[in-house]
């Protein structure tokens, strides 16, 4: 098997309207498609897609589940904006040898990484 690319990252939520407010207003994402009577909302980000959904009661939010890492243009500005909106941080901003990271919670407790690769590592 050869994996070509990530098709999408799906994030289960309990309340689509509340989740949309977070993803669209706090994170600034723009809806690219909506399916299944509004229970599946997609946001194109670069070459990938992030989807929020409440299509099944068996697919539930969890702060221990997978986390999408969202690459930002300006890490410091993104952190300042999120803190200004009083978004809950699971992990405060930190630096690794290759990038800057922080982890925030969406309204259902799902974790999202705010990420900025260091310029010297971008083309490696």
Contact map, one row per residue, 1 for C-alpha under 8 A:
1110000000000000000000000000000000000000000000000000000000000000000000000000000000000000000000000000000000000000000000000000
1111000000000000000000000000000000000000000000000000000000000000000000000000000000000000000000000000000000000000000000000000
1111110000000000000000000000000000000000000000000000000000000000000000000000000000000000000000000000000000000000000000000000
0111110000000000000000000000000000000000000000000000000000000000000000000000000000000000000000000000000000000000000000000000
0011111000000000000000000000000000000000000000000000000000000000000000000000000000000000000000000000000000000000000000000000
0011111110000000000000000000000000000000000000010000000000000000000000000000000000000000000000000000000000000000000000000000
0000111110000000000000000000000000000000000000011000000000000000000000000000000000000000000000000000000000000000000000000000
0000011111000000000000000000000000000000000000011110000000000000000000000000000000000000000000000000000000000000000000000000
0000011111100000000000000000000000000000000000001110000000000000000100000000000000000000000000000000000000000000000000000000
0000000111110000000000000000000000000000000000000111100000000000000000000000000000000000000000000000000000000000000000000000
0000000011111000000000000000000000000000000000000111100000001000000000000000000000000000000000000000000000000100000000000000
0000000001111100000000000000000000000000000000000001110000111000000000000000000000000000000000000000000000000000000000000000
0000000000111111001000000000000000000000000000000001110000011000000000000000000000000000000000000000000000010000000000000000
0000000000011111000000000000000000000000000000000000010000011000000000000000000000000000000000000000000000010000000000000000
0000000000001111111000000000000000000000000000000000010000000000000000000000000000000000000000000000000000000000000000000000
0000000000001111111100000000000000000110000000000001110000000000000000000000000000000000000000000000000000000000000000000000
0000000000000011111110000000000000000000000000000000000000000000000000000000000000000000000000000000000000000000000000000000
0000000000000011111111000000000000000000000000000000000000000000000000000000000000000000000000000000000000100000000000000000
0000000000001011111111100000000000000000000000000001000000000000000000000000000000000000000000000000000001110000000000000000
0000000000000001111111111000000000000000000000000000000000000000000000000000000000000000000000000000000000000000000000000000
0000000000000000111111111100000000000000000000000000000000000000000000000000000000000000000000000000000000000000000000000000
0000000000000000011111111110000000000000000000000000000000000000000000000000000000000000000000000000000001100000000000000000
0000000000000000001111111111100000000000000000000000000000000000000000000000000000000000000000000000000001000000000000000000
0000000000000000000111111111111000000000000000000000000000000000000000000000000000000000000000000000000000000000000000000000
0000000000000000000111111111100000000000000000000000000000000000000000000000000000000000000000000000000000000000000000000000
0000000000000000000011111111000000000000000000000000000000000000000000000000000001001000000000000000000000000000000000000000
0000000000000000000001111111100000000000000000000000000000000000000000000000000001000000000000000000000000000000000000000000
0000000000000000000000111111110000000000000000000000000000000000000000000000000000000000000000000000000000000000000000000000
0000000000000000000000111011111000000000001000000000000000000000000000000000000000000000000000000000000000000000000000000000
0000000000000000000000010001111100000000001100000000000000000000000000000000000000000000000000000000000000000000000000000000
0000000000000000000000010000111111000000111100000000000000000000000000000000000000000000000000000000000000000000000000000000
0000000000000000000000000000011111000000111100000000000000000000000000000000000000000000000000000000000000000000000000000000
0000000000000000000000000000001111100000111000000000000000000000000000000000000000000000000000000000000000000000000000000000
0000000000000000000000000000001111111111110000000000000000000000000000000000000000000000000000000000000000000000000000000000
0000000000000000000000000000000011111111100000000000000000000000000000000000000000000000000000000000000000000000000000000000
0000000000000000000000000000000001111111000000000000001000000000000000000000000000000000000000000000000000000000000000000000
0000000000000000000000000000000001111111000000000000000000000000000000000000000000000000000000000000000000000000000000000000
0000000000000001000000000000000001111111100000000000000000000000000000000000000000000000000000000000000000000000000000000000
0000000000000001000000000000000001111111100000000001111000000000000000000000000000000000000000000000000000000000000000000000
0000000000000000000000000000000001111111110000000011111000000000000000000000000000000000000000000000000000000000000000000000
0000000000000000000000000000001111100111111000000011100000000000000000000000000000000000000000000000000000000000000000000000
0000000000000000000000000000001111000001111100001111000000000000000000000000000000000000000000000000000000000000000000000000
0000000000000000000000000000111110000000111110001110000000000000000000000000000000000000000000000000000000000000000000000000
0000000000000000000000000000011100000000011111111100000000000000000000000000000000000000000000000000000000000000000000000000
0000000000000000000000000000000000000000001111111100000000000000000000000000000000000000000000000000000000000000000000000000
0000000000000000000000000000000000000000000111111000000000000000000000000000000000000000000000000000000000000000000000000000
0000000000000000000000000000000000000000000111111000000000000000000000000000000000000000000000000000000000000000000000000000
0000011100000000000000000000000000000000000111111100000000000000000000000000000000000000000000000000000000000000000000000000
0000001110000000000000000000000000000000011111111110000000000000000000000000000000000000000000000000000000000000000000000000
0000000111100000000000000000000000000000011110011111000000000000000000000000000000000000000000000000000000000000000000000000
0000000111100000000000000000000000000001111000001111100000000000000000000000000000000000000000000000000000000000000000000000
0000000001111001001000000000000000000011110000000111110000000000000000000000000000000000000000000000000000000000000000000000
0000000001111001000000000000000000000011100000000011111000000000000000000000000000000000000000000000000000000000000000000000
0000000000011111000000000000000000000011000000000001111110110000000000000000000000000000000000000000000000000000000000000000
0000000000000000000000000000000000010011000000000000111110100000000000000000000000000000000000000000000000000000000000000000
0000000000000000000000000000000000000000000000000000011111110000000000000000000000000000000000000000000000000000000000000000
0000000000000000000000000000000000000000000000000000011111110000000000000000000000000000000000000000000000000000000000000000
0000000000000000000000000000000000000000000000000000000111110000000000000000000000000000000000000000000000000000000000000000
0000000000010000000000000000000000000000000000000000011111111000000000000000000000000000000000000000000000000000000000000000
0000000000011100000000000000000000000000000000000000010111111100000000000000000000000000000000000000000000000000000000000000
0000000000111100000000000000000000000000000000000000000000111110100000000000000000000000000000000000000000011100000000000000
0000000000000000000000000000000000000000000000000000000000011111100000000000000000000000000000000000000000011100000000000000
0000000000000000000000000000000000000000000000000000000000001111100000000000000000000000000000000000000010001110000000000000
0000000000000000000000000000000000000000000000000000000000000111110000000000000000000000000000000000000000000110000000000000
0000000000000000000000000000000000000000000000000000000000001111111000000000000000000000000000000000000000000110000000000000
0000000000000000000000000000000000000000000000000000000000000001111100000000000000000000000000000000000000000010000000000000
0000000000000000000000000000000000000000000000000000000000000000111110000000000000000000000000000000000000000111100000000000
0000000010000000000000000000000000000000000000000000000000000000011111000000000000000000000000000000000000000011100000000000
0000000000000000000000000000000000000000000000000000000000000000001111100000000000000000000000000000000000000001111000000000
0000000000000000000000000000000000000000000000000000000000000000000111110000000000000000000000000000000000000001111000000000
0000000000000000000000000000000000000000000000000000000000000000000011111000000000000000000000000000000000000000011110000000
0000000000000000000000000000000000000000000000000000000000000000000001111110010000000000000000000000000000000000011100000000
0000000000000000000000000000000000000000000000000000000000000000000000111110000000000000000000000000000000000000000100000000
0000000000000000000000000000000000000000000000000000000000000000000000011111110000000000000000000000000000000000000100000000
0000000000000000000000000000000000000000000000000000000000000000000000011111111000000000000000000001000000000000011100000000
0000000000000000000000000000000000000000000000000000000000000000000000000111111100000000000000000000000000000000000000000000
0000000000000000000000000000000000000000000000000000000000000000000000000111111110000000000000000000000000000000000000000000
0000000000000000000000000000000000000000000000000000000000000000000000010111111111000000000000000000000000000000000000000000
0000000000000000000000000000000000000000000000000000000000000000000000000011111111100000000010000000000000000000000000000000
0000000000000000000000000000000000000000000000000000000000000000000000000001111111110000000000000000000000000000000000000000
0000000000000000000000000000000000000000000000000000000000000000000000000000111111111000000000000000000000000000000000000000
0000000000000000000000000110000000000000000000000000000000000000000000000000011111111110000000000000000000000000000000000000
0000000000000000000000000000000000000000000000000000000000000000000000000000001111111111000000000000000000000000000000000000
0000000000000000000000000000000000000000000000000000000000000000000000000000000111111110000000000000000000000000000000000000
0000000000000000000000000100000000000000000000000000000000000000000000000000000011111110000000000000000000000000000000000000
0000000000000000000000000000000000000000000000000000000000000000000000000000000001111111000000000000000000000000000000000000
0000000000000000000000000000000000000000000000000000000000000000000000000000000001111111100000000000000111000000000000000000
0000000000000000000000000000000000000000000000000000000000000000000000000000000000100111110000000000000111000000000000000000
0000000000000000000000000000000000000000000000000000000000000000000000000000000000000011111100000000011110000000000000000000
0000000000000000000000000000000000000000000000000000000000000000000000000000000000000001111100000000011110000010000000000000
0000000000000000000000000000000000000000000000000000000000000000000000000000000000000000111110000000011100000000000000000000
0000000000000000000000000000000000000000000000000000000000000000000000000000000000000000111111000000011000000000000000000000
0000000000000000000000000000000000000000000000000000000000000000000000000000001000000000001111100001111000000000000000000000
0000000000000000000000000000000000000000000000000000000000000000000000000000000000000000000111110001110000000000000000000000
0000000000000000000000000000000000000000000000000000000000000000000000000000000000000000000011111111100000000000000000000000
0000000000000000000000000000000000000000000000000000000000000000000000000000000000000000000001111111100000000000000000000000
0000000000000000000000000000000000000000000000000000000000000000000000000000000000000000000000111110000000000000000000000000
0000000000000000000000000000000000000000000000000000000000000000000000000000000000000000000000111111000000000000000011001000
0000000000000000000000000000000000000000000000000000000000000000000000000000000000000000000000111111100000000000001111000000
0000000000000000000000000000000000000000000000000000000000000000000000000010000000000000000011110111110000000000001111000000
0000000000000000000000000000000000000000000000000000000000000000000000000000000000000000000011110011111000000000111100000000
0000000000000000000000000000000000000000000000000000000000000000000000000000000000000000111111000001111100000000111000000000
0000000000000000000000000000000000000000000000000000000000000000000000000000000000000000111110000000111110000011110000000000
0000000000000000000000000000000000000000000000000000000000000000000000000000000000000011111000000000011111000011110000000000
0000000000000000000000000000000000000000000000000000000000000010000000000000000000000011110000000000001111111111000000000000
0000000000000000001001100000000000000000000000000000000000000000000000000000000000000011000000000000000111111111000000000000
0000000000000000011001000000000000000000000000000000000000000000000000000000000000000000000000000000000011111100000000000000
0000000000001100001000000000000000000000000000000000000000001100000000000000000000000000000000000000000011111100000000000000
0000000000000000000000000000000000000000000000000000000000001110000000000000000000000000000000000000000011111110000000000000
0000000000100000000000000000000000000000000000000000000000001111101000000000000000000000000000000000000011111111000000000000
0000000000000000000000000000000000000000000000000000000000000011111100000000000000000000010000000000001111001111100000000000
0000000000000000000000000000000000000000000000000000000000000000001111000000000000000000000000000000001111000111110000000000
0000000000000000000000000000000000000000000000000000000000000000001111000000000000000000000000000000111100000011111000000000
0000000000000000000000000000000000000000000000000000000000000000000011110010000000000000000000000000111100000001111100000000
0000000000000000000000000000000000000000000000000000000000000000000011110010000000000000000000000011110000000000111110000000
0000000000000000000000000000000000000000000000000000000000000000000000111110000000000000000000000011100000000000011111000000
0000000000000000000000000000000000000000000000000000000000000000000000100000000000000000000000000111000000000000001111101100
0000000000000000000000000000000000000000000000000000000000000000000000000000000000000000000000000111000000000000000111111100
0000000000000000000000000000000000000000000000000000000000000000000000000000000000000000000000000000000000000000000011111100
0000000000000000000000000000000000000000000000000000000000000000000000000000000000000000000000000000000000000000000001111110
0000000000000000000000000000000000000000000000000000000000000000000000000000000000000000000000000100000000000000000011111111
0000000000000000000000000000000000000000000000000000000000000000000000000000000000000000000000000000000000000000000011111111
0000000000000000000000000000000000000000000000000000000000000000000000000000000000000000000000000000000000000000000000011111
0000000000000000000000000000000000000000000000000000000000000000000000000000000000000000000000000000000000000000000000001111
